[in-house]
Amino acid sequence: MRTRDFYRLMRENRFQVHPTRYPMMVMVSGCTVINSLFSGVQHLTQGSRIQSATLKRPPVFIIGHWRSGTTLMHELMAMDQRLAFPTNFDAFIPSHFLTSRFLFYPILKMLMPRRRPMDNMSLGIGSPQEDDFALCAYGTPTPYRRIAFPNRPNREHLNLNLDIAGENVQQEIQEAMEYFLKALTVRYDSQLVLKSPPHTGRLHHLAEWFPGAKFVHMSRHPYKLVPSTMRLWKLLDQIQGFQIPKYDDTWMKNYIFECKDLMYASYFGHRAELPENQLVEVKFEDLVADPVSEMHRVYEQLEMAEFNQLKPSIEQYFYSKKDHQTNPFSIDSTLQTEIDNNWHQYMEVFGYGQSE
């Protein structure tokens, strides 16, 4: 974040930082000053180029609930040399990645962990990353701001349904998205493929903001998805938060259920508005079972470029991951019943049965 955005985040949460996180707060504060300085440099040297940039083709958005396979789909499409994607470097310092690359890229590459903590997947500074982290760094109202203060009341997850968000919120997200995508276009000069779970509840607005945009929706059985998402938020809150998380599993479960309700109230309300060549829905289980056929279906339905050029890369990718072990998740009968009751529409629409 830049200093002004970081200060606003701290002020909104009354500077309630746990004493053990003071060193991290000091370090982050110093980084925000650097970000502000380099943001100014980028504005002076690249501002006109960014403002005048035009997207080469409508972007492709990969959407779906957290832990539903959006990262896998993003990595697969990112192997297509005809597409470009925001990297960890771009998404985490979005205000100046155009001008500070040669200075900070080697440093962050050395500091970047080699594995993601939530699923042990490989990670690198040049790996594809969610654009919502860029929005968060801009200070935009995204649910990821909650991670900084996991014990504070926070209602920004309500913006997961952009239909019910205020016009000021919609405009802020739109302006941040347009700026980031234009900056990426200056950097890569290619059609962009992006992924972010919060985009699921922005389907209607993204289709309006970026006419002709394509969408790939990922789904996964909630019996796997819910406990995996609980693990995700717990780890991120513990590692990235300025507070020591105090919530219990019941609070976290209810938070995840509420987020799902918000996202999919919008998604289910708008998915029928898009023609078949703009929206394709993919089940994670089908993608893992037959990646080549599923990816061919995605490219064919969305009328993307020739698929055969990507086929060898996909086969090699899954061959290299054949020994990867996913985290085992088990749910008790109480949680399973709650999922059956709360996720029944999701399970019905995407073809998941209960007790599977």
C-alpha positions as CSV (number, residue, x, y, z in Angstrom):
1,M,0.0,0.0,0.0
2,R,0.9,3.7,-0.3
3,T,1.1,5.6,2.9
4,R,-2.2,7.3,2.6
5,D,-4.1,4.0,2.0
6,F,-2.2,2.3,4.8
7,Y,-3.0,5.1,7.2
8,R,-6.7,5.0,6.2
9,L,-6.7,1.2,6.9
10,M,-5.1,1.7,10.3
11,R,-7.4,4.6,11.2
12,E,-10.5,2.7,10.3
13,N,-9.4,-0.1,12.6
14,R,-8.4,2.3,15.4
15,F,-4.7,1.2,15.3
16,Q,-5.6,-1.9,17.3
17,V,-2.4,-3.8,16.6
18,H,-1.3,-6.6,18.8
19,P,2.0,-5.8,20.6
20,T,3.7,-8.9,19.0
21,R,2.9,-7.4,15.6
22,Y,4.5,-4.0,16.3
23,P,7.7,-4.9,14.4
24,M,5.7,-5.9,11.4
25,M,3.7,-2.7,11.5
26,V,6.9,-0.7,11.6
27,M,8.3,-2.6,8.7
28,V,5.1,-2.2,6.6
29,S,4.9,1.5,7.5
30,G,8.4,2.0,6.0
31,C,7.4,0.0,2.9
32,T,4.4,2.3,2.3
33,V,6.7,5.3,2.2
34,I,8.8,3.6,-0.5
35,N,5.6,2.6,-2.4
36,S,4.4,6.2,-2.3
37,L,7.7,7.5,-3.6
38,F,7.9,5.1,-6.5
39,S,4.2,5.5,-7.2
40,G,4.9,9.2,-7.8
41,V,7.8,8.2,-10.1
42,Q,5.5,5.9,-12.1
43,H,2.8,8.6,-12.3
44,L,5.3,11.1,-13.7
45,T,7.0,8.8,-16.2
46,Q,4.3,6.4,-17.2
47,G,1.0,8.2,-16.3
48,S,0.1,9.3,-19.8
49,R,0.9,5.9,-21.3
50,I,-1.3,4.2,-18.7
51,Q,-4.2,6.6,-19.2
52,S,-4.1,6.2,-23.0
53,A,-3.5,2.5,-23.1
54,T,-6.2,0.4,-24.8
55,L,-6.8,-3.3,-24.0
56,K,-5.8,-5.5,-26.9
57,R,-8.7,-7.7,-26.5
58,P,-11.5,-8.1,-23.9
59,P,-9.9,-9.8,-20.8
60,V,-10.7,-13.3,-19.5
61,F,-11.8,-13.5,-15.9
62,I,-11.5,-16.7,-13.9
63,I,-14.1,-16.7,-11.2
64,G,-15.5,-19.0,-8.5
65,H,-15.4,-19.5,-4.8
66,W,-12.0,-19.6,-3.0
67,R,-10.4,-23.1,-3.2
68,S,-12.6,-24.1,-6.1
69,G,-9.7,-24.5,-8.6
70,T,-9.4,-20.9,-9.8
71,T,-5.6,-20.9,-9.3
72,L,-5.2,-24.1,-11.3
73,M,-7.2,-22.7,-14.2
74,H,-5.2,-19.5,-14.0
75,E,-1.9,-21.4,-14.1
76,L,-3.1,-23.5,-17.1
77,M,-4.3,-20.5,-19.1
78,A,-1.1,-18.5,-18.2
79,M,0.9,-21.1,-20.1
80,D,-0.7,-19.8,-23.3
81,Q,2.0,-17.5,-24.7
82,R,-0.7,-15.5,-26.5
83,L,-2.1,-14.4,-23.1
84,A,-0.6,-12.3,-20.3
85,F,-1.4,-12.3,-16.6
86,P,-0.5,-10.3,-13.5
87,T,2.3,-11.8,-11.5
88,N,2.9,-11.8,-7.8
89,F,5.2,-8.8,-8.4
90,D,2.6,-6.9,-10.4
91,A,-0.2,-7.6,-7.9
92,F,1.6,-6.9,-4.7
93,I,3.2,-3.6,-5.8
94,P,0.6,-2.4,-8.4
95,S,1.3,1.3,-8.0
96,H,4.8,1.2,-9.4
97,F,5.6,-2.2,-11.0
98,L,6.3,-0.6,-14.3
99,T,9.1,1.6,-13.0
100,S,10.6,-0.4,-10.1
101,R,10.9,-3.8,-11.7
102,F,14.7,-3.8,-12.1
103,L,15.3,-2.6,-8.6
104,F,12.8,-4.7,-6.5
105,Y,12.2,-7.8,-8.6
106,P,15.5,-9.5,-7.6
107,I,14.9,-8.7,-4.0
108,L,11.4,-10.0,-3.8
109,K,12.3,-13.0,-5.8
110,M,14.8,-13.9,-3.1
111,L,12.3,-13.2,-0.3
112,M,9.3,-15.0,-1.9
113,P,8.4,-18.3,-0.2
114,R,8.7,-21.2,-2.6
115,R,5.4,-22.8,-1.5
116,R,1.9,-21.5,-0.8
117,P,1.1,-22.1,2.9
118,M,-2.5,-23.1,2.3
119,D,-1.9,-26.0,-0.2
120,N,1.9,-26.4,-0.7
121,M,1.7,-25.4,-4.3
122,S,4.8,-24.0,-5.9
123,L,5.1,-20.2,-5.8
124,G,7.3,-17.7,-7.4
125,I,7.6,-13.9,-7.9
126,G,6.6,-14.5,-11.6
127,S,3.7,-16.8,-10.8
128,P,0.1,-15.7,-11.7
129,Q,-1.6,-13.8,-8.9
130,E,-5.1,-12.5,-8.1
131,D,-5.8,-9.0,-9.2
132,D,-7.8,-8.4,-6.0
133,F,-4.5,-8.1,-4.1
134,A,-3.7,-5.2,-6.4
135,L,-7.1,-3.6,-5.6
136,C,-6.4,-4.1,-1.9
137,A,-3.0,-2.4,-2.2
138,Y,-4.7,0.5,-3.9
139,G,-6.9,0.9,-0.9
140,T,-10.0,-0.3,-2.8
141,P,-12.9,-1.8,-0.8
142,T,-12.2,-5.5,-1.2
143,P,-12.7,-8.2,1.4
144,Y,-9.0,-8.8,1.6
145,R,-8.6,-5.8,3.8
146,R,-10.2,-7.9,6.6
147,I,-7.0,-10.0,6.8
148,A,-5.1,-7.0,8.4
149,F,-7.4,-6.8,11.4
150,P,-9.2,-10.2,11.7
151,N,-10.8,-9.4,15.1
152,R,-12.3,-6.0,14.1
153,P,-15.8,-5.6,12.8
154,N,-15.6,-5.4,9.0
155,R,-18.4,-5.2,6.5
156,E,-16.4,-4.9,3.3
157,H,-17.2,-8.5,2.4
158,L,-20.7,-7.1,1.7
159,N,-19.2,-5.7,-1.5
160,L,-18.8,-9.3,-2.7
161,N,-22.3,-8.7,-4.1
162,L,-21.6,-5.6,-6.1
163,D,-25.3,-5.3,-7.0
164,I,-26.0,-4.0,-3.5
165,A,-22.9,-2.0,-3.0
166,G,-23.1,1.8,-3.1
167,E,-22.4,3.6,-6.4
168,N,-19.2,5.1,-4.8
169,V,-17.9,1.6,-4.1
170,Q,-18.8,0.4,-7.6
171,Q,-17.0,3.4,-9.1
172,E,-13.9,3.0,-6.9
173,I,-13.6,-0.7,-7.9
174,Q,-14.1,0.1,-11.6
175,E,-11.5,2.9,-11.6
176,A,-9.0,0.7,-9.8
177,M,-9.7,-2.2,-12.2
178,E,-9.3,-0.1,-15.3
179,Y,-6.1,1.5,-14.1
180,F,-4.5,-1.8,-13.2
181,L,-5.5,-3.5,-16.4
182,K,-4.2,-0.5,-18.4
183,A,-0.9,-0.7,-16.6
184,L,-0.7,-4.4,-17.3
185,T,-1.4,-3.7,-21.0
186,V,1.5,-1.2,-21.0
187,R,3.7,-3.9,-19.5
188,Y,2.6,-6.9,-21.6
189,D,0.7,-5.7,-24.6
190,S,-1.4,-8.9,-24.8
191,Q,-4.8,-10.1,-24.0
192,L,-5.1,-10.4,-20.2
193,V,-6.3,-13.4,-18.2
194,L,-7.1,-12.6,-14.6
195,K,-8.6,-14.5,-11.7
196,S,-10.1,-13.5,-8.4
197,P,-12.9,-15.1,-6.4
198,P,-14.5,-11.7,-5.5
199,H,-15.1,-11.2,-9.2
200,T,-17.8,-13.9,-8.9
201,G,-20.2,-11.3,-7.5
202,R,-19.0,-8.7,-10.0
203,L,-20.0,-10.6,-13.1
204,H,-22.6,-8.2,-14.3
205,H,-20.5,-5.1,-13.7
206,L,-17.3,-6.6,-15.2
207,A,-19.2,-7.5,-18.3
208,E,-20.4,-3.9,-18.6
209,W,-17.0,-2.3,-17.8
210,F,-15.2,-4.6,-20.2
211,P,-17.5,-5.3,-23.1
212,G,-16.9,-8.7,-24.7
213,A,-15.1,-10.0,-21.6
214,K,-14.9,-13.8,-21.2
215,F,-15.6,-15.7,-17.9
216,V,-14.5,-19.1,-16.7
217,H,-16.4,-20.1,-13.6
218,M,-14.8,-22.9,-11.4
219,S,-16.9,-25.0,-8.9
220,R,-15.9,-27.7,-6.5
221,H,-17.8,-29.9,-4.1
222,P,-18.5,-27.9,-0.9
223,Y,-17.5,-30.8,1.3
224,K,-13.9,-30.1,0.1
225,L,-14.3,-26.4,-0.6
226,V,-15.6,-25.3,2.8
227,P,-12.9,-26.8,5.1
228,S,-10.2,-25.8,2.6
229,T,-11.4,-22.2,2.7
230,M,-11.5,-22.3,6.5
231,R,-7.8,-23.3,6.4
232,L,-7.0,-20.6,3.9
233,W,-8.4,-17.7,6.0
234,K,-6.9,-19.0,9.2
235,L,-3.4,-19.2,7.7
236,L,-3.6,-15.8,6.0
237,D,-4.9,-14.2,9.2
238,Q,-2.2,-15.7,11.3
239,I,0.6,-14.8,8.9
240,Q,-0.5,-11.5,7.5
241,G,-2.7,-10.0,10.3
242,F,-1.8,-7.2,12.7
243,Q,-3.8,-9.0,15.3
244,I,-3.8,-12.6,16.7
245,P,-7.0,-14.1,15.5
246,K,-9.5,-14.8,18.3
247,Y,-12.5,-16.2,16.4
248,D,-13.5,-19.8,16.5
249,D,-14.5,-22.3,13.8
250,T,-18.2,-21.4,14.1
251,W,-17.6,-17.8,13.3
252,M,-15.3,-18.7,10.4
253,K,-17.9,-21.1,9.0
254,N,-20.6,-18.5,9.3
255,Y,-18.4,-15.9,7.6
256,I,-17.7,-18.3,4.7
257,F,-21.4,-19.1,4.3
258,E,-22.3,-15.4,4.3
259,C,-19.6,-14.6,1.7
260,K,-20.9,-17.4,-0.5
261,D,-24.5,-16.2,-0.2
262,L,-23.4,-12.7,-1.3
263,M,-21.3,-13.8,-4.2
264,Y,-23.8,-16.2,-5.6
265,A,-26.9,-14.1,-5.1
266,S,-25.3,-11.9,-7.8
267,Y,-23.8,-14.6,-9.9
268,F,-26.9,-16.7,-10.2
269,G,-28.9,-13.6,-10.9
270,H,-26.7,-12.6,-13.9
271,R,-25.2,-15.8,-15.3
272,A,-28.0,-16.2,-17.8
273,E,-27.4,-12.7,-19.2
274,L,-24.2,-13.7,-20.9
275,P,-24.1,-15.7,-24.2
276,E,-22.3,-19.1,-24.2
277,N,-19.2,-17.7,-25.9
278,Q,-18.7,-15.4,-22.9
279,L,-19.2,-17.7,-19.9
280,V,-18.2,-21.3,-19.4
281,E,-18.6,-23.3,-16.2
282,V,-16.0,-25.9,-15.2
283,K,-16.1,-28.4,-12.3
284,F,-12.7,-28.8,-10.6
285,E,-13.2,-32.5,-10.4
286,D,-13.7,-32.8,-14.2
287,L,-10.7,-30.6,-14.9
288,V,-8.4,-32.7,-12.7
289,A,-9.8,-36.0,-14.2
290,D,-9.4,-34.9,-17.8
291,P,-7.6,-31.6,-18.1
292,V,-7.0,-31.7,-21.9
293,S,-10.7,-32.3,-22.8
294,E,-11.9,-29.7,-20.3
295,M,-9.4,-27.0,-21.4
296,H,-10.3,-27.8,-25.0
297,R,-14.0,-27.3,-24.1
298,V,-13.2,-23.9,-22.4
299,Y,-11.3,-22.6,-25.5
300,E,-13.9,-23.9,-27.9
301,Q,-16.9,-22.5,-26.0
302,L,-15.3,-19.1,-25.4
303,E,-14.1,-19.0,-29.0
304,M,-10.5,-18.5,-27.9
305,A,-7.4,-19.0,-30.0
306,E,-6.4,-22.4,-31.4
307,F,-6.2,-24.9,-28.4
308,N,-3.7,-27.4,-29.8
309,Q,-0.9,-25.0,-29.3
310,L,-1.5,-25.2,-25.6
311,K,-2.2,-28.9,-25.3
312,P,1.5,-30.1,-24.9
313,S,2.1,-27.6,-22.0
314,I,-1.0,-28.8,-20.2
315,E,0.0,-32.4,-20.5
316,Q,3.5,-31.6,-19.2
317,Y,2.1,-29.5,-16.3
318,F,-0.1,-32.4,-15.0
319,Y,2.7,-34.9,-15.5
320,S,5.0,-32.7,-13.4
321,K,2.3,-32.5,-10.7
322,K,1.4,-36.2,-10.6
323,D,3.1,-36.7,-7.2
324,H,1.6,-33.6,-5.6
325,Q,-0.4,-34.5,-2.5
326,T,-3.4,-32.3,-1.7
327,N,-4.3,-31.5,1.9
328,P,-6.7,-34.1,3.3
329,F,-10.0,-32.6,4.5
330,S,-12.6,-34.4,6.6
331,I,-15.8,-33.0,7.9
332,D,-18.0,-34.1,10.7
333,S,-21.7,-34.9,10.3
334,T,-22.7,-31.6,11.8
335,L,-20.8,-29.5,9.3
336,Q,-21.9,-31.8,6.5
337,T,-25.5,-31.2,7.5
338,E,-25.0,-27.4,7.6
339,I,-23.4,-27.5,4.2
340,D,-26.3,-29.5,2.8
341,N,-28.7,-27.0,4.1
342,N,-26.8,-23.8,3.2
343,W,-25.2,-24.8,-0.1
344,H,-28.1,-26.7,-1.7
345,Q,-28.6,-24.3,-4.5
346,Y,-24.9,-24.2,-5.3
347,M,-24.8,-28.1,-5.3
348,E,-27.9,-28.3,-7.4
349,V,-26.8,-25.8,-10.1
350,F,-23.3,-27.3,-10.5
351,G,-24.3,-30.9,-10.2
352,Y,-23.0,-32.1,-6.8
353,G,-24.9,-34.5,-4.7
354,Q,-25.2,-34.7,-0.9
355,S,-23.1,-37.3,1.0
356,E,-20.6,-37.7,-1.8
